[in-house]
Amino acid sequence: MEFSCAEVGGQHSANAFAKAKCYLLGTRSTRLPDFNYCPECGGPLLRHVVGGQLRNHFFCQRCQAPHCDYPRVVVTTFVACGDRLLWVQRNRQPQRGKWAIPGGFLEQGETLAEGAAREVDEEAGIALPTDSLQLYMTGSITFINQLYVGFRARVSTDACLPGVESMACRFFTRRECLWDQVAYPQVNDSIRQAYDDLDSGSFDVWQAEMTESRYELRPVSHTGPDKPGVSR
């Protein structure tokens, strides 16, 4: 994933995550991709108007075919071994040399769990059965037009082997984690939440929303008492 917003997050106590978290970020205008011509017939493309409202998709003036810049789906997996999470050191741009939770884009013909398991295998050499993955986090990142789905899984050994897209892979405790070398610090709160859940042994399913002006992480299912939503 490639982020363009200001870094979010800092050090937080475990109690800070007993509620949903919401952050206000600096605002910027959202710019649509530059679509000019229809890939079907070559006709000019225009923004579509539905019910008098200008929409974020296009149609061809000549053949009337709709053209949508659909969000891409990113799948990730929080793989735990005891109180440690699996990290990979990226071997490709963007953020080459930085550390991240294994993940990548869903490919054609894959289920969400299949894509997430493939990414872990490709990046860290760990083969996870898809039925061992449990839904953990979902979210949207509007300013880079992405949706993401995160799973969680446990392994009994920390054996891992970096693939061609990784320089290294390793399980880190929260204290061992190289927080100053994280590829995408904008999502550090989600990762800290995973460490908090490992510490407590209680796992909610989390929903995140990130726009150019706001970041929010809130539980949408509960294994304990109801928790109010949190914003920043």
DRENLO-660854 format. One record per residue: residue in one letter; residue number from 1; x, z, y of N, C-alpha, C in turn. Coordinates in Angstrom, 1 decimal. Example, Ala and Ser with C-alpha at 12.3 -4.5 7.8 and 13.67 -1.06 7.14 Angstrom:
2
A / 1 / 13.2 / 7.8 / -5.7 / 12.3 / 7.8 / -4.5 / 13.2 / 7.8 / -3.3
S / 2 / 12.8 / 7.1 / -2.2 / 13.7 / 7.1 / -1.1 / 12.9 / 7.9 / 0.0
***
This chain:
232
M / 1 / 0.8 / 0.0 / -1.2 / 0.0 / 0.0 / 0.0 / 0.9 / 0.0 / 1.2
E / 2 / 0.4 / -0.6 / 2.3 / 1.1 / -0.7 / 3.6 / 0.2 / 0.0 / 4.6
F / 3 / 0.7 / 1.1 / 5.2 / 0.0 / 1.8 / 6.2 / 0.5 / 1.5 / 7.6
S / 4 / -0.4 / 1.5 / 8.6 / 0.1 / 1.3 / 10.0 / -0.4 / 2.4 / 10.9
C / 5 / -1.0 / 3.5 / 10.4 / -1.4 / 4.5 / 11.3 / -0.4 / 5.6 / 11.4
A / 6 / -0.6 / 6.5 / 12.3 / 0.3 / 7.6 / 12.5 / 0.3 / 8.5 / 11.3
E / 7 / 1.5 / 9.2 / 11.1 / 1.6 / 10.0 / 9.9 / 0.6 / 11.2 / 10.0
V / 8 / 0.0 / 11.5 / 8.9 / -0.9 / 12.5 / 8.8 / -0.4 / 13.7 / 7.9
G / 9 / -0.7 / 14.9 / 8.3 / -0.4 / 16.0 / 7.5 / 0.8 / 16.7 / 7.9
G / 10 / 1.0 / 17.9 / 7.3 / 2.2 / 18.7 / 7.4 / 2.1 / 19.7 / 6.3
Q / 11 / 2.7 / 20.9 / 6.4 / 2.7 / 21.9 / 5.4 / 1.4 / 22.6 / 5.5
H / 12 / 0.7 / 22.8 / 4.3 / -0.6 / 23.5 / 4.3 / -0.6 / 24.5 / 3.2
S / 13 / -1.2 / 25.6 / 3.4 / -1.4 / 26.6 / 2.3 / -2.4 / 26.1 / 1.3
A / 14 / -2.4 / 26.7 / 0.1 / -3.4 / 26.4 / -0.9 / -4.8 / 26.6 / -0.3
N / 15 / -5.0 / 27.7 / 0.5 / -6.3 / 28.0 / 1.0 / -6.8 / 26.9 / 1.9
A / 16 / -5.9 / 26.2 / 2.5 / -6.4 / 25.1 / 3.4 / -7.2 / 24.1 / 2.7
F / 17 / -7.0 / 24.0 / 1.4 / -7.7 / 22.9 / 0.7 / -9.0 / 23.4 / 0.0
A / 18 / -9.4 / 24.6 / 0.3 / -10.6 / 25.1 / -0.2 / -11.8 / 24.5 / 0.4
K / 19 / -11.6 / 23.8 / 1.5 / -12.6 / 23.0 / 2.2 / -12.1 / 21.6 / 2.4
A / 20 / -13.0 / 20.7 / 2.7 / -12.7 / 19.3 / 3.0 / -11.8 / 19.3 / 4.2
K / 21 / -10.9 / 18.3 / 4.4 / -10.0 / 18.2 / 5.5 / -10.3 / 16.9 / 6.3
C / 22 / -10.3 / 17.0 / 7.6 / -10.6 / 15.8 / 8.4 / -9.6 / 15.9 / 9.6
Y / 23 / -9.0 / 14.7 / 9.9 / -8.0 / 14.6 / 10.9 / -8.5 / 13.4 / 11.9
L / 24 / -8.3 / 13.6 / 13.1 / -8.5 / 12.6 / 14.1 / -7.2 / 11.9 / 14.4
L / 25 / -7.1 / 10.6 / 14.3 / -5.9 / 9.9 / 14.6 / -6.1 / 9.0 / 15.8
G / 26 / -4.9 / 8.5 / 16.3 / -5.0 / 7.6 / 17.4 / -5.8 / 6.4 / 17.2
T / 27 / -6.6 / 5.9 / 18.1 / -7.5 / 4.8 / 17.9 / -6.8 / 3.5 / 18.3
R / 28 / -7.2 / 2.4 / 17.6 / -6.7 / 1.1 / 17.9 / -7.9 / 0.1 / 17.6
S / 29 / -7.8 / -1.0 / 18.2 / -8.9 / -2.0 / 17.8 / -8.6 / -2.6 / 16.5
T / 30 / -9.7 / -3.0 / 15.7 / -9.6 / -3.6 / 14.4 / -9.6 / -5.1 / 14.6
R / 31 / -8.6 / -5.8 / 14.1 / -8.6 / -7.3 / 14.2 / -8.8 / -7.9 / 12.9
L / 32 / -9.8 / -8.8 / 12.9 / -10.1 / -9.6 / 11.7 / -9.0 / -10.6 / 11.4
P / 33 / -8.8 / -11.0 / 10.1 / -7.9 / -12.0 / 9.7 / -8.2 / -13.3 / 10.4
D / 34 / -7.2 / -14.2 / 10.6 / -7.5 / -15.5 / 11.3 / -7.9 / -16.5 / 10.2
F / 35 / -9.2 / -16.6 / 10.0 / -9.7 / -17.7 / 9.2 / -10.2 / -18.8 / 10.1
N / 36 / -9.8 / -20.0 / 9.8 / -10.2 / -21.1 / 10.7 / -11.0 / -22.2 / 10.0
Y / 37 / -10.6 / -22.5 / 8.7 / -11.2 / -23.6 / 8.1 / -11.6 / -23.2 / 6.6
C / 38 / -12.7 / -23.9 / 6.2 / -13.3 / -23.6 / 4.9 / -12.4 / -24.1 / 3.8
P / 39 / -12.0 / -23.3 / 2.8 / -11.2 / -23.8 / 1.7 / -11.9 / -24.7 / 0.8
E / 40 / -13.3 / -24.8 / 0.9 / -14.1 / -25.7 / 0.0 / -14.2 / -27.1 / 0.6
C / 41 / -14.4 / -27.2 / 1.9 / -14.6 / -28.6 / 2.5 / -13.8 / -28.8 / 3.7
G / 42 / -13.1 / -27.8 / 4.2 / -12.3 / -28.0 / 5.4 / -13.0 / -27.9 / 6.7
G / 43 / -14.3 / -27.6 / 6.7 / -15.1 / -27.4 / 7.9 / -14.7 / -26.1 / 8.6
P / 44 / -15.1 / -26.1 / 9.9 / -14.7 / -24.9 / 10.7 / -15.5 / -23.6 / 10.3
L / 45 / -14.9 / -22.5 / 10.3 / -15.5 / -21.2 / 9.9 / -15.9 / -20.5 / 11.2
L / 46 / -17.0 / -19.8 / 11.1 / -17.5 / -19.0 / 12.2 / -17.9 / -17.6 / 11.6
R / 47 / -17.8 / -16.6 / 12.5 / -18.3 / -15.3 / 12.1 / -19.8 / -15.4 / 11.9
H / 48 / -20.3 / -14.7 / 10.8 / -21.7 / -14.7 / 10.5 / -22.5 / -13.8 / 11.3
V / 49 / -23.7 / -14.2 / 11.7 / -24.6 / -13.3 / 12.4 / -25.8 / -13.0 / 11.6
V / 50 / -26.0 / -11.7 / 11.3 / -27.2 / -11.3 / 10.4 / -28.0 / -10.4 / 11.3
G / 51 / -29.3 / -10.7 / 11.4 / -30.2 / -9.9 / 12.2 / -29.8 / -9.7 / 13.6
G / 52 / -29.1 / -10.7 / 14.2 / -28.6 / -10.5 / 15.6 / -27.3 / -9.8 / 15.7
Q / 53 / -26.7 / -9.3 / 14.6 / -25.5 / -8.6 / 14.6 / -24.3 / -9.4 / 14.1
L / 54 / -23.2 / -9.4 / 14.8 / -22.0 / -10.1 / 14.3 / -21.3 / -9.4 / 13.2
R / 55 / -21.2 / -10.0 / 12.0 / -20.7 / -9.4 / 10.8 / -19.2 / -9.7 / 10.6
N / 56 / -18.6 / -8.9 / 9.7 / -17.1 / -9.1 / 9.4 / -16.9 / -10.1 / 8.2
H / 57 / -17.7 / -11.1 / 8.2 / -17.4 / -12.2 / 7.3 / -17.8 / -13.5 / 7.9
F / 58 / -17.5 / -14.6 / 7.2 / -17.5 / -15.9 / 7.8 / -18.4 / -16.9 / 7.0
F / 59 / -18.8 / -18.0 / 7.7 / -19.5 / -19.0 / 6.9 / -19.1 / -20.4 / 7.5
C / 60 / -19.2 / -21.4 / 6.7 / -18.7 / -22.7 / 7.1 / -19.9 / -23.4 / 7.8
Q / 61 / -19.6 / -24.0 / 8.9 / -20.6 / -24.7 / 9.7 / -21.0 / -26.0 / 8.9
R / 62 / -20.1 / -26.6 / 8.1 / -20.4 / -27.8 / 7.5 / -21.1 / -27.7 / 6.2
C / 63 / -20.6 / -26.8 / 5.3 / -21.3 / -26.7 / 3.9 / -22.0 / -25.4 / 3.8
Q / 64 / -22.0 / -24.6 / 4.8 / -22.7 / -23.3 / 4.8 / -22.3 / -22.3 / 3.8
A / 65 / -21.1 / -22.5 / 3.2 / -20.6 / -21.6 / 2.2 / -20.1 / -20.3 / 2.9
P / 66 / -20.4 / -19.1 / 2.3 / -19.9 / -17.9 / 2.9 / -18.5 / -17.6 / 2.4
H / 67 / -17.8 / -17.0 / 3.3 / -16.4 / -16.6 / 3.0 / -16.1 / -15.2 / 3.5
C / 68 / -15.8 / -14.3 / 2.5 / -15.6 / -12.9 / 2.8 / -14.2 / -12.5 / 2.5
D / 69 / -13.6 / -11.7 / 3.4 / -12.3 / -11.1 / 3.1 / -12.5 / -9.8 / 2.4
Y / 70 / -12.7 / -9.8 / 1.1 / -13.1 / -8.6 / 0.4 / -11.9 / -7.6 / 0.4
P / 71 / -12.2 / -6.3 / 0.4 / -11.1 / -5.3 / 0.2 / -10.5 / -5.4 / -1.1
R / 72 / -9.2 / -5.1 / -1.1 / -8.4 / -5.1 / -2.4 / -8.5 / -3.7 / -2.9
V / 73 / -8.4 / -3.6 / -4.3 / -8.6 / -2.3 / -5.0 / -7.2 / -1.9 / -5.4
V / 74 / -6.9 / -0.7 / -5.0 / -5.6 / 0.0 / -5.5 / -6.0 / 1.1 / -6.5
V / 75 / -5.2 / 1.1 / -7.6 / -5.4 / 2.2 / -8.6 / -4.2 / 3.0 / -8.7
T / 76 / -4.3 / 4.3 / -8.8 / -3.2 / 5.2 / -8.9 / -3.5 / 6.2 / -10.0
T / 77 / -2.5 / 6.9 / -10.5 / -2.7 / 7.9 / -11.5 / -1.7 / 9.1 / -11.2
F / 78 / -2.3 / 10.3 / -11.1 / -1.6 / 11.5 / -10.9 / -1.3 / 12.0 / -12.4
V / 79 / 0.0 / 11.8 / -12.8 / 0.3 / 12.2 / -14.2 / 1.1 / 13.6 / -14.1
A / 80 / 0.5 / 14.5 / -14.8 / 1.1 / 15.9 / -14.7 / 1.8 / 16.3 / -16.0
C / 81 / 2.9 / 17.0 / -15.9 / 3.6 / 17.6 / -17.0 / 3.8 / 19.0 / -16.6
G / 82 / 3.0 / 19.9 / -17.1 / 3.0 / 21.3 / -16.6 / 2.6 / 21.3 / -15.1
D / 83 / 3.5 / 21.9 / -14.3 / 3.1 / 22.0 / -12.8 / 3.8 / 20.9 / -12.0
R / 84 / 4.3 / 19.9 / -12.7 / 5.0 / 18.8 / -12.1 / 4.2 / 17.5 / -12.1
L / 85 / 4.3 / 16.7 / -11.1 / 3.7 / 15.4 / -11.0 / 4.7 / 14.2 / -11.1
L / 86 / 4.3 / 13.1 / -11.7 / 5.2 / 12.0 / -11.8 / 5.3 / 11.2 / -10.5
W / 87 / 6.5 / 10.9 / -10.1 / 6.8 / 10.1 / -8.9 / 7.7 / 8.9 / -9.4
V / 88 / 7.6 / 7.8 / -8.6 / 8.5 / 6.7 / -8.8 / 9.1 / 6.3 / -7.5
Q / 89 / 10.4 / 5.9 / -7.6 / 11.1 / 5.5 / -6.4 / 11.0 / 4.0 / -6.4
R / 90 / 10.4 / 3.5 / -5.3 / 10.1 / 2.1 / -5.2 / 11.3 / 1.2 / -5.2
N / 91 / 11.2 / 0.0 / -5.9 / 12.3 / -0.9 / -5.9 / 11.9 / -2.2 / -5.3
R / 92 / 10.9 / -2.2 / -4.5 / 10.4 / -3.4 / -3.8 / 9.9 / -3.0 / -2.4
Q / 93 / 9.8 / -4.0 / -1.5 / 9.3 / -3.7 / -0.2 / 7.7 / -3.8 / -0.3
P / 94 / 7.0 / -3.1 / 0.5 / 7.5 / -2.2 / 1.6 / 8.0 / -0.9 / 1.0
Q / 95 / 8.7 / -0.2 / 1.9 / 9.2 / 1.2 / 1.6 / 10.1 / 1.3 / 0.3
R / 96 / 11.0 / 0.3 / 0.2 / 11.9 / 0.3 / -0.9 / 12.8 / 1.5 / -0.8
G / 97 / 13.0 / 2.2 / -1.9 / 13.8 / 3.4 / -1.9 / 13.1 / 4.7 / -1.7
K / 98 / 11.8 / 4.6 / -1.3 / 11.0 / 5.8 / -1.0 / 10.2 / 6.1 / -2.3
W / 99 / 9.7 / 7.3 / -2.3 / 9.0 / 7.8 / -3.5 / 7.5 / 7.8 / -3.3
A / 100 / 6.8 / 7.5 / -4.5 / 5.4 / 7.4 / -4.4 / 4.8 / 7.8 / -5.8
I / 101 / 3.5 / 8.1 / -5.7 / 2.7 / 8.3 / -7.0 / 2.5 / 6.9 / -7.5
P / 102 / 2.7 / 6.7 / -8.9 / 2.6 / 5.3 / -9.4 / 1.2 / 4.7 / -9.2
G / 103 / 1.2 / 3.4 / -8.8 / 0.0 / 2.8 / -8.6 / 0.2 / 1.4 / -8.1
G / 104 / -0.9 / 0.6 / -7.9 / -0.8 / -0.8 / -7.4 / -2.1 / -1.4 / -7.4
F / 105 / -2.1 / -2.7 / -7.2 / -3.4 / -3.5 / -7.1 / -4.0 / -3.7 / -8.5
L / 106 / -5.3 / -3.6 / -8.5 / -6.1 / -4.0 / -9.7 / -6.0 / -5.5 / -9.9
E / 107 / -5.8 / -5.9 / -11.2 / -5.7 / -7.3 / -11.4 / -7.0 / -7.9 / -12.1
Q / 108 / -7.1 / -9.2 / -12.0 / -8.3 / -9.8 / -12.6 / -8.5 / -9.5 / -14.0
G / 109 / -9.7 / -9.2 / -14.4 / -10.1 / -8.9 / -15.8 / -9.8 / -7.5 / -16.3
E / 110 / -9.3 / -6.6 / -15.4 / -9.0 / -5.2 / -15.8 / -10.1 / -4.3 / -15.4
T / 111 / -10.3 / -3.3 / -16.2 / -11.1 / -2.1 / -15.7 / -10.2 / -1.3 / -14.8
L / 112 / -10.9 / -0.3 / -14.1 / -10.1 / 0.5 / -13.3 / -9.1 / 1.3 / -14.1
A / 113 / -9.5 / 1.9 / -15.2 / -8.5 / 2.7 / -16.0 / -7.4 / 1.8 / -16.6
E / 114 / -7.8 / 0.6 / -17.0 / -6.7 / -0.3 / -17.6 / -5.7 / -0.6 / -16.5
G / 115 / -6.1 / -0.9 / -15.3 / -5.2 / -1.2 / -14.2 / -4.3 / 0.0 / -13.9
A / 116 / -4.9 / 1.2 / -13.8 / -4.1 / 2.4 / -13.5 / -3.1 / 2.7 / -14.6
A / 117 / -3.5 / 2.5 / -15.9 / -2.6 / 2.8 / -17.0 / -1.5 / 1.8 / -17.0
R / 118 / -1.8 / 0.5 / -16.7 / -0.8 / -0.5 / -16.7 / 0.3 / -0.2 / -15.6
E / 119 / -0.1 / 0.2 / -14.4 / 0.8 / 0.5 / -13.4 / 1.8 / 1.7 / -13.8
V / 120 / 1.3 / 2.7 / -14.5 / 2.1 / 3.8 / -14.9 / 3.1 / 3.3 / -15.9
D / 121 / 2.7 / 2.4 / -16.9 / 3.6 / 1.9 / -17.9 / 4.6 / 1.0 / -17.2
E / 122 / 4.2 / 0.1 / -16.3 / 5.2 / -0.8 / -15.6 / 6.2 / 0.0 / -14.8
E / 123 / 5.8 / 1.0 / -14.1 / 6.6 / 1.7 / -13.2 / 7.4 / 2.8 / -13.7
A / 124 / 6.9 / 3.5 / -14.8 / 7.6 / 4.7 / -15.3 / 7.7 / 4.7 / -16.9
G / 125 / 7.3 / 3.6 / -17.5 / 7.5 / 3.5 / -19.0 / 6.7 / 4.5 / -19.8
I / 126 / 5.5 / 5.0 / -19.2 / 4.7 / 5.9 / -19.9 / 3.4 / 5.2 / -20.3
A / 127 / 3.1 / 5.1 / -21.6 / 1.9 / 4.5 / -22.1 / 0.8 / 5.5 / -22.2
L / 128 / -0.2 / 5.4 / -21.3 / -1.3 / 6.3 / -21.4 / -2.6 / 5.6 / -21.9
P / 129 / -3.2 / 6.2 / -22.9 / -4.5 / 5.6 / -23.4 / -5.5 / 5.7 / -22.3
T / 130 / -6.3 / 4.6 / -22.1 / -7.2 / 4.6 / -21.0 / -8.2 / 5.7 / -21.1
D / 131 / -8.6 / 6.1 / -22.3 / -9.6 / 7.2 / -22.4 / -9.0 / 8.6 / -22.1
S / 132 / -7.7 / 8.6 / -21.8 / -7.1 / 9.9 / -21.4 / -7.1 / 10.1 / -19.9
L / 133 / -7.5 / 9.0 / -19.2 / -7.5 / 9.1 / -17.7 / -8.9 / 9.6 / -17.2
Q / 134 / -8.8 / 10.5 / -16.3 / -10.0 / 11.1 / -15.8 / -10.1 / 10.8 / -14.3
L / 135 / -11.3 / 10.4 / -13.9 / -11.5 / 10.1 / -12.5 / -11.2 / 11.3 / -11.6
Y / 136 / -10.4 / 11.0 / -10.5 / -10.0 / 12.2 / -9.7 / -10.2 / 12.0 / -8.2
M / 137 / -9.8 / 10.8 / -7.7 / -10.0 / 10.6 / -6.2 / -10.4 / 9.1 / -6.0
T / 138 / -11.3 / 8.9 / -5.0 / -11.7 / 7.6 / -4.6 / -11.6 / 7.6 / -3.1
G / 139 / -11.5 / 6.4 / -2.5 / -11.4 / 6.4 / -1.0 / -11.4 / 5.0 / -0.5
S / 140 / -11.4 / 4.9 / 0.8 / -11.3 / 3.6 / 1.5 / -10.3 / 3.7 / 2.7
I / 141 / -9.6 / 2.7 / 2.9 / -8.6 / 2.6 / 4.0 / -9.0 / 1.4 / 4.8
T / 142 / -9.8 / 1.5 / 5.8 / -10.4 / 0.4 / 6.4 / -9.5 / -0.5 / 7.2
F / 143 / -8.4 / 0.1 / 7.8 / -7.6 / -0.8 / 8.7 / -6.6 / -1.6 / 7.9
I / 144 / -6.5 / -1.4 / 6.6 / -5.7 / -2.4 / 5.8 / -6.6 / -3.0 / 4.7
N / 145 / -7.9 / -2.8 / 4.8 / -8.9 / -3.4 / 4.0 / -8.7 / -3.2 / 2.5
Q / 146 / -8.5 / -1.9 / 2.2 / -8.3 / -1.5 / 0.8 / -9.2 / -0.4 / 0.3
L / 147 / -9.6 / -0.4 / -0.9 / -10.3 / 0.7 / -1.6 / -9.3 / 1.2 / -2.6
Y / 148 / -9.3 / 2.5 / -2.9 / -8.5 / 3.0 / -4.0 / -9.2 / 4.0 / -4.9
V / 149 / -8.8 / 4.0 / -6.1 / -9.3 / 4.8 / -7.1 / -8.2 / 5.5 / -7.8
G / 150 / -8.2 / 6.9 / -7.8 / -7.1 / 7.6 / -8.4 / -7.6 / 8.4 / -9.7
F / 151 / -6.8 / 8.4 / -10.7 / -7.1 / 9.1 / -12.0 / -6.1 / 10.2 / -12.1
R / 152 / -6.4 / 11.1 / -13.0 / -5.4 / 12.1 / -13.4 / -5.2 / 12.1 / -14.9
A / 153 / -4.0 / 12.5 / -15.4 / -3.7 / 12.6 / -16.8 / -2.6 / 13.6 / -17.0
R / 154 / -2.5 / 14.1 / -18.2 / -1.5 / 15.0 / -18.6 / -0.7 / 14.4 / -19.7
V / 155 / 0.6 / 14.8 / -19.7 / 1.5 / 14.4 / -20.8 / 2.3 / 15.7 / -21.2
S / 156 / 2.7 / 15.7 / -22.5 / 3.4 / 16.9 / -23.0 / 4.9 / 16.8 / -22.9
T / 157 / 5.4 / 15.7 / -22.5 / 6.9 / 15.6 / -22.3 / 7.1 / 14.8 / -21.0
D / 158 / 8.3 / 15.1 / -20.4 / 8.6 / 14.4 / -19.1 / 9.4 / 13.2 / -19.3
A / 159 / 9.5 / 12.7 / -20.5 / 10.2 / 11.4 / -20.8 / 9.6 / 10.3 / -20.0
C / 160 / 10.4 / 9.5 / -19.3 / 9.9 / 8.4 / -18.5 / 11.1 / 7.4 / -18.3
L / 161 / 10.8 / 6.2 / -18.0 / 11.8 / 5.2 / -17.9 / 11.4 / 4.2 / -16.8
P / 162 / 12.2 / 4.1 / -15.7 / 11.8 / 3.2 / -14.6 / 11.8 / 1.7 / -15.1
G / 163 / 10.7 / 1.0 / -14.6 / 10.6 / -0.4 / -14.9 / 11.2 / -1.2 / -13.8
V / 164 / 11.0 / -2.5 / -13.8 / 11.7 / -3.4 / -12.8 / 11.3 / -3.1 / -11.4
E / 165 / 10.1 / -2.5 / -11.2 / 9.6 / -2.3 / -9.8 / 10.0 / -0.9 / -9.3
S / 166 / 10.7 / -0.1 / -10.2 / 11.1 / 1.2 / -9.8 / 12.6 / 1.4 / -9.9
M / 167 / 13.2 / 2.1 / -8.9 / 14.6 / 2.4 / -9.0 / 14.9 / 3.6 / -9.8
A / 168 / 13.9 / 4.5 / -9.9 / 13.9 / 5.8 / -10.6 / 12.5 / 6.3 / -10.8
C / 169 / 12.4 / 7.2 / -11.7 / 11.1 / 7.9 / -11.9 / 11.4 / 9.3 / -12.4
R / 170 / 10.6 / 10.3 / -11.9 / 10.9 / 11.7 / -12.2 / 9.7 / 12.5 / -12.0
F / 171 / 9.6 / 13.6 / -12.7 / 8.5 / 14.6 / -12.5 / 9.1 / 15.7 / -11.5
F / 172 / 8.3 / 15.9 / -10.5 / 8.7 / 16.9 / -9.4 / 7.6 / 18.0 / -9.4
T / 173 / 8.1 / 19.3 / -9.2 / 7.2 / 20.3 / -8.7 / 6.9 / 20.1 / -7.3
R / 174 / 6.0 / 20.8 / -6.7 / 5.7 / 20.7 / -5.3 / 7.0 / 21.1 / -4.5
R / 175 / 7.7 / 22.1 / -4.9 / 8.9 / 22.5 / -4.2 / 10.1 / 21.5 / -4.3
E / 176 / 10.1 / 20.8 / -5.5 / 11.2 / 19.9 / -5.7 / 10.9 / 18.5 / -5.0
C / 177 / 9.7 / 18.3 / -4.7 / 9.3 / 17.0 / -4.1 / 10.1 / 16.6 / -2.9
L / 178 / 10.5 / 15.4 / -2.7 / 11.3 / 14.9 / -1.6 / 10.3 / 14.5 / -0.5
W / 179 / 9.7 / 15.4 / 0.2 / 8.7 / 15.1 / 1.1 / 9.1 / 14.3 / 2.3
D / 180 / 10.4 / 14.4 / 2.6 / 10.9 / 13.5 / 3.7 / 11.3 / 12.1 / 3.3
Q / 181 / 11.1 / 11.8 / 2.0 / 11.3 / 10.5 / 1.5 / 10.1 / 9.9 / 0.8
V / 182 / 8.9 / 10.3 / 1.2 / 7.7 / 9.8 / 0.6 / 7.4 / 8.5 / 1.3
A / 183 / 7.0 / 7.5 / 0.4 / 6.7 / 6.1 / 1.0 / 5.6 / 6.1 / 1.9
Y / 184 / 4.5 / 6.8 / 1.6 / 3.3 / 6.8 / 2.4 / 2.9 / 8.2 / 2.8
P / 185 / 3.5 / 8.8 / 3.8 / 3.1 / 10.2 / 4.1 / 1.7 / 10.4 / 4.6
Q / 186 / 1.1 / 9.3 / 5.0 / -0.3 / 9.3 / 5.4 / -1.2 / 9.9 / 4.4
V / 187 / -0.9 / 9.8 / 3.1 / -1.7 / 10.4 / 2.0 / -1.1 / 11.6 / 1.4
N / 188 / -0.2 / 12.3 / 2.1 / 0.4 / 13.5 / 1.6 / -0.6 / 14.6 / 1.3
D / 189 / -1.7 / 14.6 / 2.1 / -2.7 / 15.7 / 1.8 / -3.3 / 15.5 / 0.4
S / 190 / -3.6 / 14.2 / 0.0 / -4.1 / 14.0 / -1.3 / -3.2 / 14.4 / -2.4
I / 191 / -1.9 / 14.2 / -2.2 / -0.9 / 14.7 / -3.2 / -0.8 / 16.2 / -3.2
R / 192 / -0.8 / 16.8 / -2.0 / -0.8 / 18.3 / -2.0 / -2.0 / 18.8 / -2.7
Q / 193 / -3.1 / 18.1 / -2.5 / -4.3 / 18.6 / -3.2 / -4.2 / 18.6 / -4.7
A / 194 / -3.5 / 17.5 / -5.2 / -3.3 / 17.5 / -6.6 / -2.4 / 18.6 / -7.1
Y / 195 / -1.4 / 19.0 / -6.3 / -0.6 / 20.1 / -6.7 / -1.4 / 21.4 / -6.6
D / 196 / -2.3 / 21.5 / -5.6 / -3.1 / 22.7 / -5.5 / -4.0 / 22.8 / -6.8
D / 197 / -4.6 / 21.7 / -7.2 / -5.5 / 21.7 / -8.3 / -4.7 / 22.1 / -9.6
L / 198 / -3.4 / 21.6 / -9.7 / -2.6 / 22.0 / -10.9 / -2.4 / 23.5 / -10.9
D / 199 / -2.1 / 24.0 / -9.7 / -1.8 / 25.5 / -9.6 / -3.1 / 26.3 / -10.0
S / 200 / -4.2 / 25.8 / -9.6 / -5.5 / 26.6 / -9.8 / -6.1 / 26.3 / -11.2
G / 201 / -5.7 / 25.1 / -11.8 / -6.4 / 24.7 / -13.0 / -7.8 / 24.2 / -12.9
S / 202 / -8.2 / 24.1 / -11.6 / -9.6 / 23.6 / -11.3 / -9.6 / 22.3 / -10.6
F / 203 / -10.3 / 21.3 / -11.1 / -10.2 / 19.9 / -10.6 / -11.5 / 19.4 / -10.2
D / 204 / -11.7 / 19.2 / -8.9 / -12.8 / 18.5 / -8.4 / -12.6 / 17.0 / -8.4
V / 205 / -13.6 / 16.2 / -8.1 / -13.4 / 14.8 / -7.8 / -13.5 / 14.7 / -6.3
W / 206 / -12.5 / 14.0 / -5.7 / -12.3 / 13.9 / -4.3 / -12.7 / 12.6 / -3.7
Q / 207 / -13.2 / 12.6 / -2.5 / -13.5 / 11.3 / -1.8 / -12.8 / 11.3 / -0.5
A / 208 / -12.0 / 10.3 / -0.2 / -11.2 / 10.2 / 1.1 / -11.7 / 9.0 / 1.9
E / 209 / -11.7 / 9.1 / 3.2 / -12.0 / 8.1 / 4.1 / -11.0 / 8.0 / 5.2
M / 210 / -10.3 / 6.9 / 5.3 / -9.3 / 6.7 / 6.3 / -9.5 / 5.5 / 7.2
T / 211 / -9.7 / 5.7 / 8.4 / -9.9 / 4.7 / 9.4 / -8.7 / 4.8 / 10.4
E / 212 / -8.7 / 3.9 / 11.4 / -7.6 / 4.0 / 12.4 / -7.8 / 5.2 / 13.2
S / 213 / -8.9 / 5.9 / 13.3 / -9.1 / 7.0 / 14.1 / -9.4 / 8.3 / 13.4
R / 214 / -9.5 / 8.3 / 12.0 / -10.0 / 9.5 / 11.4 / -9.5 / 9.5 / 9.9
Y / 215 / -9.2 / 10.6 / 9.4 / -8.9 / 10.8 / 8.0 / -9.7 / 12.0 / 7.5
E / 216 / -10.4 / 11.8 / 6.3 / -11.2 / 12.9 / 5.8 / -11.1 / 12.9 / 4.3
L / 217 / -10.9 / 14.1 / 3.7 / -10.8 / 14.3 / 2.3 / -11.8 / 15.4 / 1.9
R / 218 / -12.8 / 15.1 / 1.0 / -13.8 / 16.1 / 0.7 / -14.1 / 16.0 / -0.8
P / 219 / -14.5 / 17.2 / -1.4 / -14.9 / 17.2 / -2.8 / -16.3 / 16.6 / -2.9
V / 220 / -16.5 / 15.8 / -4.0 / -17.8 / 15.3 / -4.3 / -18.4 / 15.8 / -5.6
S / 221 / -17.6 / 16.5 / -6.4 / -18.1 / 17.2 / -7.5 / -17.3 / 18.5 / -7.6
H / 222 / -17.9 / 19.5 / -8.3 / -17.3 / 20.8 / -8.2 / -17.2 / 21.5 / -9.6
T / 223 / -16.0 / 22.1 / -9.8 / -15.9 / 22.9 / -11.0 / -16.0 / 24.4 / -10.7
G / 224 / -16.2 / 24.7 / -9.4 / -16.4 / 26.1 / -9.0 / -17.5 / 26.2 / -8.0
P / 225 / -17.4 / 27.2 / -7.1 / -18.5 / 27.3 / -6.1 / -18.5 / 26.1 / -5.2
D / 226 / -19.6 / 25.8 / -4.6 / -19.7 / 24.7 / -3.7 / -18.8 / 24.9 / -2.5
K / 227 / -18.2 / 23.8 / -2.1 / -17.2 / 23.8 / -1.0 / -17.7 / 22.9 / 0.1
P / 228 / -17.7 / 23.4 / 1.3 / -18.1 / 22.5 / 2.5 / -17.0 / 21.4 / 2.7
G / 229 / -17.5 / 20.4 / 3.4 / -16.5 / 19.3 / 3.7 / -15.5 / 19.7 / 4.8
V / 230 / -14.3 / 19.0 / 4.7 / -13.2 / 19.3 / 5.7 / -12.8 / 18.1 / 6.4
S / 231 / -12.5 / 18.2 / 7.8 / -12.1 / 17.0 / 8.5 / -10.9 / 17.3 / 9.4
R / 232 / -10.2 / 16.2 / 9.7 / -9.1 / 16.3 / 10.7 / -9.1 / 15.0 / 11.5
***
